[in-house]
């Protein structure tokens, strides 16, 4: 089968399932936090290719896979060396909807393909040194900069600045690039609007159908505040019920909250999910300056309790986390059994 589908590696899919059955797997940490440390300027984002582009590009971190692949590759490698089993592509905003802010809609497929290729190369380089420990590339599909369920205009609650069809097309293009670049699995993450996520999942299945096979899918929602709900109003349990039809490899939560605040909602998923459960929380809650103060040791202590309580199959970090956080988390969950899966489990690759 794989001879006719060069993008599909059944051996890697089996290796992923084998690894999940044996231990809690480690996802990497924040990309944006690490990029900020490089203090890049407009010229770094433009490079030679986009030197005369008509719009400011500073802050478009996804573009760095083309203009500063050395920076993104170094960040990927730092997380791998810290113990990450899975590396997320630097494609969080690599959709036509989000890239429209920079007038770069025309390079979206390339951004996703090259983002996956870069992460794949970094994983392969580390794996060559430790062939007994496979590393996997997560092709990231972010939430976009728009929401299909909520009006951005408080004076016009019926208004929407996007719709299912626009989102579907945007996600389909990004999905194709991630697959062609060598992603081992796909993650629809930081979901604040379940309708956006449904468009992404529909687009992914369309692409799988067109190709005649599928990759594993991860889904990660965002509880936006201490109300315990997503921005579009769902509890963690309701969110899971809304996306379970897609036969995900894992369902989890990331961003918005630190580990302490996120725990109760991860616990809910651990009780109801017929698949693996993931969590990659922020390094605490942001301070008055929008920065994250939770140390690697503090965060690892909290995550370690998650693991010992049987809540986790995959864990990593979101905003404010660094390779030091990931190393501490990896140490904290090492040797702890992964969450037991329900006997009725029917996970599809």
C-alpha positions in Angstrom: 0.0 0.0 0.0 2.7 2.5 0.9 4.4 1.9 -2.4 1.5 3.7 -4.0 1.2 6.3 -1.2 4.7 7.6 -0.6 3.4 10.1 2.0 2.1 7.2 4.2 4.5 5.2 6.4 2.5 2.4 8.1 5.6 1.4 10.1 5.7 4.8 11.7 2.0 4.6 12.5 2.6 1.3 14.2 5.6 2.7 16.0 3.4 5.5 17.3 0.8 3.2 18.6 3.4 1.0 20.2 5.0 3.9 22.0 1.6 5.1 23.3 1.0 1.7 24.7 4.2 1.7 26.6 4.6 5.2 28.1 3.4 8.8 28.3 4.7 10.6 25.2 6.1 14.0 25.3 5.0 16.8 23.0 7.2 19.9 22.5 6.7 23.3 24.0 6.0 26.8 22.8 7.3 28.0 19.5 6.4 31.7 19.8 8.1 32.0 23.2 11.3 30.6 21.7 11.1 32.8 18.6 10.8 35.9 20.8 14.1 35.1 22.4 15.8 35.5 19.0 14.7 39.2 18.8 14.1 38.9 15.1 13.6 42.1 13.0 11.6 42.8 9.8 14.5 41.8 7.7 14.6 38.3 9.2 11.0 37.7 8.3 11.5 39.1 4.8 14.7 37.4 3.8 15.7 37.9 0.2 12.5 36.4 -1.3 10.1 38.8 0.4 12.4 41.9 0.5 10.0 44.0 -1.6 6.7 42.5 -0.3 4.1 45.3 0.1 3.1 44.5 3.7 4.9 44.4 7.0 5.9 40.8 7.8 7.4 41.0 11.3 5.5 38.7 13.6 4.5 36.3 10.9 6.3 33.4 12.6 5.1 30.8 10.1 7.0 32.6 7.4 10.3 31.8 9.2 10.2 28.2 7.9 11.1 29.9 4.5 13.2 32.9 5.6 14.9 31.7 8.8 14.7 27.9 8.8 17.9 27.8 10.9 16.0 29.5 13.7 12.9 27.2 13.5 15.1 24.1 13.1 17.2 25.0 16.1 14.0 25.4 18.2 12.7 22.0 17.0 16.1 20.4 17.8 16.2 22.0 21.3 12.9 20.4 22.1 13.9 17.0 20.8 17.1 17.1 22.8 15.0 18.0 25.9 13.1 14.7 25.4 10.2 15.5 23.1 8.8 12.5 21.2 6.5 14.6 19.0 7.4 17.9 17.3 4.7 20.4 16.2 5.2 22.0 12.8 5.6 25.8 12.8 2.3 26.2 10.9 -0.1 27.5 13.6 -1.2 30.4 11.4 -0.4 28.8 8.0 -3.9 29.1 6.5 -5.1 31.4 3.8 -7.4 33.1 6.3 -4.7 34.0 8.8 -2.0 34.7 6.1 -4.4 37.2 4.5 -3.3 39.5 7.3 0.1 39.6 5.6 -1.2 39.3 2.0 0.6 35.9 1.7 -2.4 33.6 1.0 -0.6 32.4 -2.2 2.2 30.6 -0.3 0.0 28.7 2.2 0.5 25.2 0.7 4.3 25.9 0.6 4.4 27.1 4.2 2.7 23.9 5.4 4.8 21.6 3.2 8.1 23.2 4.1 7.1 23.4 7.8 6.5 19.7 7.8 9.7 19.0 5.9 11.8 21.0 8.3 10.3 19.3 11.4 10.8 15.9 9.7 14.4 16.6 9.0 15.0 17.6 12.7 13.2 14.5 13.9 15.2 12.2 11.5 18.5 13.7 12.6 17.8 13.0 16.3 16.3 9.6 15.6 19.4 8.6 13.7 21.3 9.0 17.0 18.7 7.1 19.0 17.0 4.7 16.6 15.3 2.9 19.5 13.3 6.0 20.2 11.2 7.2 17.2 10.3 10.8 16.9 7.1 12.0 15.2 6.0 15.1 13.3 2.7 16.7 14.2 1.2 18.7 11.4 -0.4 21.7 13.2 -3.7 23.2 12.0 -4.4 26.3 14.2 -7.8 27.9 14.9 -7.4 30.7 12.3 -7.9 34.4 13.3 -11.7 34.2 12.8 -14.6 32.4 14.4 -17.6 30.9 12.6 -19.9 30.8 15.7 -19.6 34.3 17.2 -20.0 37.8 15.8 -16.9 40.0 16.1 -19.4 43.0 16.2 -21.2 43.4 19.5 -23.8 45.6 17.7 -24.6 42.9 15.2 -24.8 39.5 16.8 -25.8 37.8 13.6 -22.7 38.9 11.7 -20.0 36.4 10.9 -16.6 37.2 9.3 -16.1 33.6 8.1 -18.2 30.5 7.4 -17.8 26.8 7.2 -17.1 26.7 3.5 -14.3 29.3 3.7 -12.7 27.4 6.6 -13.1 24.1 4.9 -11.2 25.3 1.8 -8.5 26.9 3.9 -7.9 23.8 6.0 -8.0 21.5 3.0 -5.1 23.4 1.4 -3.1 23.4 4.6 -3.7 19.7 5.2 -2.4 18.8 1.8 0.8 20.7 2.4 1.4 19.1 5.8 0.9 15.6 4.4 3.1 16.2 1.4 5.8 17.6 3.7 6.0 14.4 5.8 3.8 14.9 8.8 3.1 11.6 10.8 -0.1 12.8 12.2 -2.3 16.0 12.2 -3.4 18.1 15.1 -6.3 20.5 15.1 -5.3 22.6 18.1 -6.1 25.5 20.3 -9.8 25.1 19.4 -11.9 27.9 20.8 -14.8 27.5 18.3 -16.0 24.0 17.7 -17.5 24.9 14.4 -14.1 26.0 13.1 -12.8 22.6 14.3 -15.6 20.8 12.5 -14.6 22.5 9.3 -11.0 21.4 9.8 -12.0 17.8 10.5 -14.2 17.8 7.5 -11.4 19.1 5.3 -9.0 16.6 6.7 -11.3 13.7 5.9 -11.9 15.1 2.4 -8.1 15.0 1.8 -7.8 11.5 3.3 -10.7 10.3 1.0 -9.0 11.8 -2.0 -5.7 10.1 -1.2 -7.2 6.8 -0.3 -5.7 6.5 3.3 -5.6 8.5 6.5 -3.1 9.6 9.2 -3.8 9.7 12.9 -5.6 12.8 14.1 -5.2 14.7 17.3 -7.7 17.3 18.6 -6.9 19.8 21.3 -9.4 22.4 22.5 -9.0 25.5 24.7 -10.9 26.2 27.9 -10.7 30.0 27.6 -11.2 30.9 31.2 -12.2 29.7 34.6 -15.8 29.3 33.5 -14.7 25.9 32.2 -16.0 26.4 28.7 -14.6 27.0 25.2 -15.2 30.4 23.7 -18.2 29.0 21.7 -19.7 27.9 25.0 -19.0 24.1 25.4 -17.9 22.3 28.5 -15.0 19.8 28.0 -17.4 16.9 27.9 -19.6 18.5 25.3 -16.6 19.4 23.3 -15.5 15.8 23.2 -18.9 14.7 22.2 -18.8 17.1 19.3 -15.6 15.8 17.8 -15.5 12.1 18.8 -17.0 11.1 15.4 -13.7 11.9 13.7 -12.1 8.8 15.4 -9.2 10.8 16.8 -6.0 9.2 18.1 -6.2 11.7 21.0 -8.3 14.5 22.4 -7.0 17.0 24.8 -6.7 20.6 26.0 -4.1 23.3 25.5 -3.4 27.0 26.0 -5.3 29.7 28.0 -4.8 28.1 31.4 -1.9 26.8 33.4 -1.6 23.2 34.5 -3.2 23.9 37.9 -6.3 25.5 36.4 -6.5 23.0 33.5 -6.4 19.8 35.6 -10.1 19.5 36.4 -11.0 19.7 32.7 -8.3 17.2 31.6 -9.8 14.9 34.3 -13.2 15.2 32.6 -11.8 14.1 29.3 -9.9 11.3 30.9 -13.2 10.0 32.2 -15.2 10.2 29.0 -12.8 9.8 26.1 -12.6 6.6 24.1 -9.2 7.6 22.9 -5.9 8.9 24.2 -5.9 12.1 26.2 -3.4 14.9 25.8 -2.6 18.2 27.6 -0.2 21.0 26.9 -0.9 23.8 29.3 0.7 27.2 29.5 3.5 27.9 32.0 0.9 29.2 34.5 -1.3 32.3 34.0 0.1 35.4 32.4 1.3 38.1 34.7 0.6 41.9 34.4 3.1 42.1 31.6 1.6 39.2 29.7 4.6 36.9 30.6 4.6 33.5 32.1 6.3 32.9 35.5 5.9 29.2 36.2 9.2 27.5 36.5 10.0 24.2 34.9 10.1 22.6 38.3 6.7 24.0 39.4 5.1 23.0 36.1 6.6 19.5 36.2 5.4 18.9 39.8 1.8 19.7 38.6 2.1 17.6 35.5 3.6 14.7 37.4 0.5 14.5 39.6 -1.6 14.4 36.4 0.3 11.4 35.3 0.2 9.6 38.6 -3.5 10.1 38.7 -3.9 8.3 35.4 -5.0 11.3 33.3 -2.4 11.4 30.5 -1.2 9.7 27.4 0.5 12.7 25.9 1.8 15.8 27.5 3.7 19.0 26.6 3.7 22.7 27.0 2.0 25.7 25.4 2.6 29.5 25.9 5.6 30.4 28.1 7.2 26.9 28.0 10.7 26.2 26.9 13.0 23.2 26.4 13.8 23.4 30.1 10.1 23.0 30.9 9.8 20.0 28.5 12.9 18.3 30.0 11.4 18.7 33.5 8.0 17.4 32.4 9.6 14.4 30.7 11.5 13.6 33.8 8.4 14.0 36.0 6.3 11.5 33.9 9.2 9.0 33.1 8.2 5.6 34.3 4.6 6.5 35.1 2.1 4.3 33.3 0.0 6.0 30.6 -3.7 6.4 31.1 -5.5 3.1 30.6 -7.8 3.1 27.6 -11.4 1.9 27.8 -11.9 -1.7 26.8 -14.3 -0.6 24.1 -11.6 1.5 22.4 -11.7 1.5 18.6 -9.0 3.9 17.7 -8.4 4.2 14.0 -5.0 5.2 12.5 
